[in-house]
Amino acid sequence: MSFLSIAKPLVEMGFSVFPVHRNKVPCIKNWANEATTNLAKLELWDKQFHTENAAILTGVRGLVVIDIDDIESDNAKKIIP
């Protein structure tokens, strides 16, 4: 999958996105201010970061995210029924 193919559906749902490496480290500096819904900017990022992932800018619009990397952990089992 390409960055754009991941980012575009998220943007269509109204989320601002930015490119991240597979280890979740942002590909760009100032990512919190650069996150966007602008298709032209996403296409530019896709040329630079085609094989990278897309992240949603959280902390806005009341969006809360729980990131669980190990679904089998005791903590995850407390959160996920």
Stockholm file with secondary structure:
# STOCKHOLM 1.0

chainA/1-81         MSFLSIAKPLVEMGFSVFPVHRNKVPCIKNWANEATTNLAKLELWDKQFHTENAAILTGVRGLVVIDIDDIESDNAKKIIP
#=GR chainA/1-81 SS CCHHHHHHHHHHTTCCEEEECTTSCBSSTTHHHHCBCCHHHHHHHHHHSTTSEEEECCSSTTCCCCCCSCTTSHHHHHHCC
#=GC SS_cons        CCHHHHHHHHHHTTCCEEEECTTSCBSSTTHHHHCBCCHHHHHHHHHHSTTSEEEECCSSTTCCCCCCSCTTSHHHHHHCC
//
